[in-house]
Amino acid sequence: MDDDLQTMDRPALIAEAKKLRAGIRKHRDSTGHDLCWHHPDLWALLPEKTAPAIAVPPWPRFMRGCIHYRQSLEEQAAGAPVHDKEYDGG
């Protein structure tokens, strides 16, 4: 799957590492309502171009997952500042 790495020279490998790090940092630095979204732009950094096969839970189960995720943030990032803004659709 990662055979392309074998053919890259040092500068190409460094460029690839920088590209991947930038994508990971963008995902890591998501905050506010951006925490709620999946990130196909992160998946697009992989060399294989496939459409992600996602399955979406029904609304009640999905919302329970959102609540559980928010509760986990309360535990794992207890000191994080509160982002008290409505989602604006953007």
Steps between C-alpha positions, in 0.01 A plus 500: 500500500784741574733381225520856364721589797767260374541699180520844662832673546586682823355841395174335389475307828558819699232680295259211560569505875441877513174465306376228735605694809314808375185291452530344846556843657195643324291213636657526846440875517130474419294675764146613567242354266773371266554218750170347385593438138669211324802612304520365145777753430715305748421172324585662166864524611533126440626396157216255439193687382192318618161621603468442873236239574335664798182386670287758676312398815132586534438840661436387860813284510702767323396764753581266792846464347534880481403528865748229596774676301426832672507327840838345416632849419385609846724230649794509257515879454346624823695828489411587142337838449130499414409584138155648567394575143216363291587300192468731200490236229844589364 
